[in-house]
């Protein structure tokens, strides 16, 4: 990754001087050669489709012009203007619900998986009999394909399903069995399975991170009289910060672009998850591909990409020092 | 050391992306390669006869029957025996990804020769130029009069006389009811399904009957989490005297008084306690298995369910259920505007990029012959598309009921924009079910009207684009 190669350079090298720069390129010739295949593949699978997407966002591309595909009529910024200023634009219908839900969903899922993952990693970082088995068992939710997660939880959330059985018949938390797949509760019906499936991955990452923290720092802290909580705040968290930073970004991107679980939980992707279950990706898929408004759909995707780039920019500013630290 | 952790996470990330990237389901299978079914592989390995030039035709079909590729080839077997120079290769598309594959094929010109299309897709693909006109060949297959009028309507684009597809098979929606429960409740099944009033009082009579120690709900119906949301609601709008669009397909009319009345009657059944509310979360196949399990006394479904009840459990059927021996089929009750039901089905089309159009047409001609229509209806559990066969005395009692239902069958307007229209309707009808379930405001004529109105304005934007 980009971050990695950057780290290879001396941190305080004056990059402005051309001669020095040329020498460094020469010295690292082998590294560049190794990168060539990756760059070619990245161009093929990332850059070309992206350029195509950008081009499509300037075309009037719908079912009648689809045959012409990239030669469809050029309409300039019309798709963008329609999205921003025309409230009748099909791609805009229900988009405000999707934006609200995606924001709630991405924040709760990201925080949820990070906390769950960190807690479990710290638990498993201790030495106890059966630790290997526990680690493997906890990875199970992550191994299950998201399609299966969606279908299984879809059954469990039913009004007469196992979740209501526990909540109402066993724990008596509610008087009546609530609907989870209809109405406002839908947001929980998608958040909880996503966290359930997502945290084991974070656990593995954090576990790897925890194991890089030298034991003697904790020993020294114990001698100095720091309690466990103090040790967590002053040693564990700061030492894990680079890992947390990378994972935070990865989780935010992943959750904003989340699609699978919602789409499989609600009627084979044909269904509409409702005003409280619709995410940006399910909404954009339905309102652009479902409506065959490919030009507007590409424009909407481009705008989302722009917003996400800004998120990445903010993230980079916040965590720059951790990422560049040696 | 931190660097190690970061690079480990980067590696895992890359791995997880690679894993999650393999989510697509690609169900295409080539029967000549799998050779699972004896007859199938015989057919595909048929080689050239000296008399005519050998041709290989590619066919794209949907999973219409339990073994889609083998069943298709078995139906074609007599034709292939007679024409040893013809080889047919079958690719089975699943309904979920078929649309993307077909539009891609239409755009690139690279595709099959014989293409099955859902009846509502024909106008759209025709307007993209993906399939050929067959107007001048219609006489070959017996002319328009030979087919069920409702399905024939969908072979052209509305307002245009060109024909683009030949109906292959049809399905209709009708009522399945538990004969034992109706008997126990003392309901006369001769009159119960006559009109809306008799239907409702029959449901009230069977509601809560105890069968094998368990209370049974009168009606099972899927709410919004279903792929048939639109097909479930429109029969009631039609029966109330409403329609989707005006005659000229320029105005939206389903939200007018009559349409609203139909929606209110159908959703009212759920609102008045004749439906177990939890069924509003389920989809059609869950409702069908609930009916099989004796949770409801009445459901509305298509001919495939009767086939399912006749299929042994070992083959994935439900023949062991009590409902399988105690059910009958009846037409949907007449509303103030008469009787109506939704008729769907599939058509056979000639792909515009095909290089063997004549041979393709010959195969389509064979598939619409009486012999092949009968054979395919048998394996697929669907109804033949030809009137002479729909009226044939050979049909069993259940299929007769469905064939009866097709007589007042209705289809959606054959406009190229039907796909997007259905997507919009699906979304707003889903909100209607939220209102019925009591999780989105109060159920009233006003709140339903409001939702239908917003559906209408979205549909209007689509058809006028």
Contacts between the chains, C-beta under 8 A, distances in Angstrom:
chain1	res1	chain2	res2	distance
A	1	B	7	8.0
A	1	B	10	5.0
A	3	B	6	7.0
A	3	B	10	7.9
A	4	B	3	7.7
A	4	B	6	7.5
A	4	B	7	6.1
A	4	B	10	7.0
A	7	B	3	6.3
A	62	B	465	7.3
A	63	B	103	8.0
A	63	B	124	6.1
A	63	B	127	6.9
A	63	B	128	6.2
A	63	B	416	6.6
A	63	B	417	7.5
A	63	B	419	7.7
A	64	B	127	6.4
A	64	B	128	7.4
A	64	B	416	7.4
A	66	B	103	6.4
A	66	B	106	7.6
A	66	B	107	5.7
A	66	B	128	5.9
A	67	B	106	6.8
A	67	B	107	5.7
A	67	B	128	5.4
A	67	B	129	5.5
A	67	B	130	7.8
A	69	B	107	5.6
A	88	B	457	7.8
A	88	B	461	5.1
A	90	B	420	7.2
A	90	B	424	7.6
A	90	B	458	7.1
A	90	B	461	6.2
A	90	B	462	6.5
A	93	B	424	7.7
A	93	B	427	7.8
A	93	B	458	5.9
A	94	B	427	7.0
A	145	B	23	7.5
A	146	B	20	7.1
A	146	B	23	7.3
A	147	B	23	6.8
A	157	B	281	8.0
A	158	B	278	6.5
A	158	B	281	5.5
A	158	B	282	7.2
A	159	B	277	7.0
A	159	B	278	3.7
A	159	B	281	5.9
A	160	B	278	5.0
A	177	B	278	7.9
A	179	B	280	7.9
A	179	B	281	6.5
A	179	B	437	5.9
A	179	B	439	5.6
A	181	B	225	6.1
A	181	B	281	4.5
A	182	B	223	7.0
A	182	B	224	7.1
A	182	B	280	6.6
A	182	B	281	6.0
A	182	B	433	7.3
A	182	B	434	5.6
A	182	B	437	4.7
A	182	B	439	4.9
A	183	B	434	5.7
A	183	B	437	6.8
A	183	B	439	2.4
A	183	B	440	5.8
A	184	B	439	6.7
A	185	B	439	7.5
A	201	B	12	7.2
A	201	B	16	6.5
A	204	B	12	6.7
A	205	B	5	7.8
A	205	B	8	7.3
A	205	B	9	4.7
A	205	B	12	6.4
A	208	B	4	7.9
A	208	B	5	5.4
A	208	B	8	4.7
A	208	B	9	7.1
A	209	B	5	4.3
A	209	B	9	7.8
A	212	B	1	4.4
A	212	B	2	6.6
A	212	B	4	6.1
A	212	B	5	5.1
A	239	B	2	7.6
A	242	B	2	4.9
A	242	B	5	6.9
A	242	B	6	5.5
A	243	B	2	7.7
A	243	B	5	5.1
A	243	B	6	6.6
A	243	B	9	6.1
A	246	B	6	6.0
A	246	B	9	5.6
A	246	B	10	7.4
A	247	B	9	6.6
A	250	B	9	7.9
A	250	B	13	5.9
A	260	B	20	7.7
A	260	B	23	6.4
A	266	B	225	5.5
A	267	B	224	8.0
A	267	B	225	4.6
A	267	B	226	5.6
A	267	B	227	5.5
A	267	B	283	5.4
A	268	B	96	6.4
A	268	B	227	5.8
A	268	B	283	7.7
A	269	B	96	6.5
A	270	B	96	7.9
A	270	B	227	4.0
A	270	B	426	7.3
A	271	B	224	6.6
A	271	B	225	5.0
A	271	B	226	6.6
A	271	B	227	6.8
A	271	B	229	7.5
A	271	B	283	7.8
A	271	B	426	7.4
A	271	B	430	7.1
A	272	B	224	6.7
A	272	B	426	5.8
A	272	B	427	4.4
A	272	B	430	4.4
A	274	B	224	6.9
A	274	B	430	6.2
A	274	B	431	7.3
A	274	B	434	6.0
A	275	B	431	7.2
A	275	B	434	7.8
A	275	B	440	7.4
A	286	B	423	6.2
A	286	B	427	7.4
A	290	B	419	7.6
A	290	B	420	6.6
A	290	B	423	4.0
A	291	B	420	4.1
A	291	B	423	6.1
A	291	B	424	7.5
A	291	B	462	6.8
A	292	B	419	6.6
A	292	B	420	5.8
A	293	B	420	7.8
A	325	B	2	7.3
